[in-house]
Amino acid sequence: MICSLRQGLAAALAAFALLALPLRAQAQERAPDLTLTGVLTGAAHQTYRELAFKVPVGTERITVEFAYTGAEQKSVIDLGLRDPQRLRGWSGGNKSRFTVSTSDATPSYLPGAMPAGEWRLILGAPNIRKDARADYVARIWLDRPGSPPAGFGAQPVERGERWWRGDLHMHTGHSDGTCASRKGARIPCPVFKTLEAAVARGLDFVAVSDHNTTSQFAALRELAPYYDDLLIVAAREITTFHGHANLLGPTAFVDFQLGGPRAPKFADIQRQARATGGLLSINHPGLPSGEFCMGCGWTAADTDYSRIDAVEVVNGGFAEGRLSGMAFWEARLNAGLRLTAIGGSDNHDPTLDPAKAPAIGVPTTVVRAGELSQAAILQAIGAGHVFIDVAGTRTRLLDVAVVSGSGRAQMGDELHAPAGAKVEVSVHVAGVPGGRIAIAGDAAGLARPGELNLTSDDQTLAFDLIADGRPRWLRVDVRDGAGKLVLIGNPIYLRP
């Protein structure tokens, strides 16, 4: 039953506004697509009502947020949902917000096909006193292709700008992740074991990126409310015969059958990924392709690198050498492209020795963002506000700030620097005493580095360069006392 607000509802809605305030704080930023309002009175006691609403063709996700007045009179309204063909779930009175989609759903509800047509929100009234009234509001969001990826949480895990530490590549029993059972048998490892290891590692965010599947999303959506101190980013590894790539953010299906009828070229996969609003990263491009690691190296011939957001330059323990992704990444930077360097453990067993790669968090991708939410983390990765902690420590820091005239930039940013302009670079490093700052990029030859040795645990060093009026990129890394690469920065791009 959909009904308009009646006489006297204004006073009731004032009470409702106070009741609904916590829900509003959790709501998606954009306005709901539909709002259903009405009232249940004592006549509705122990009855059901169905509120019909239209779902257009192409809808990929429905999110419902429900609130009502009358709690002080012991009024209770239970919730359920029907699509045009079947019951999609019943949560009773235990949830005020839920979501259903093709790939995943809030526990109590079923994922699956999202048929267009008339859906119904079911209201059950186990208790409405004879002289009581309960005013309700149901807000409904209908996500279509191109909608911002929703993530598994309705609000940020934490607020405030700082460096957040995470792992962007790991696998569970939904693909080829394994671990020992309680009896010691080797089994497909349940998702919660990966999240437990991430929390123990002290990570702020993780992306569980099982191969070519979205089935892990249902488990992650169920676990997310419990792991409310950990941001869980939706991800999957698009695994083809010619390379692997992580798609971060969306839960909608994207084809992986490169060379098949649905995705003849990688450009077809890229178009699908772009349509979902996700961030696309090439994984471990330096690994060989063959029987040792089938399709692991990047050989997709028609890749449009301008539509790639990031490159996994460190996969597990491969930060340097021929298995590293550094040379692949730098070749694209030298070609004028802007791709963010990230790392991923590629963990397949969360019970591995936490001090050694490829344990979860080794390496760690460290992201500077304004809050710990999926949208903020992915936006910051796309912007290049990232460094890689190769060993996955909890304390190492690399912060680069650049100034030229009135312009300022951090890693990933562009800085206006015409010919002859002085560019001042400040580098803050923590956790690498006895190490040394290393400068890379085609702007490195313009630098006047001075002293780059790190003599304390927390230190800021500075150097400058004179711009030559050409587009350049400059990157700052850190090596330890033995010369091992331990922190990898992202470039700052100088533009005339």
ABEGO torsion letter per residue (X at the ends): XBBBBBBGAAAAAAAAAAAAAAAAAABBABBBABBBBEBBBAAABGBBBBBBBBBBBGBABBBBBBBBBGAAAGBBBBBBBBBAABBAEBAEAABABBBBBAABBBBGBBBEBBBBEBBBBBBBBABBBAABBBBBBBBBBBBBBGBBBAEABABBABBEBBBBBBBABBBBAABABBBBBAAGBBBBBBAAAAAAAAAAAGBABBBBBBBGBAAAAAAAAAAAAABAABBBBBBBBBBBAAEBBBBBGBABBBBABBGBAABABAAAAAAAAAAAGBBBBBBGAABBBEAABBGABBABAABBAAABABBBABBEABABEAABAAAAAAAAAAAGBBBBBBBBAGBABAABBAABOBBBGOBBBBBBBABBBAAAAAAAAAAGBBBBBAAGBAABBBBBBBBBEABBBBBGBBBBBBBGBBBBBBBBBBGBBGBBBBBBEAAAAABBAEBABBABABBBBBBBBBBAGBBBBBBBBBBBAAGBBABBBBBBBBBX
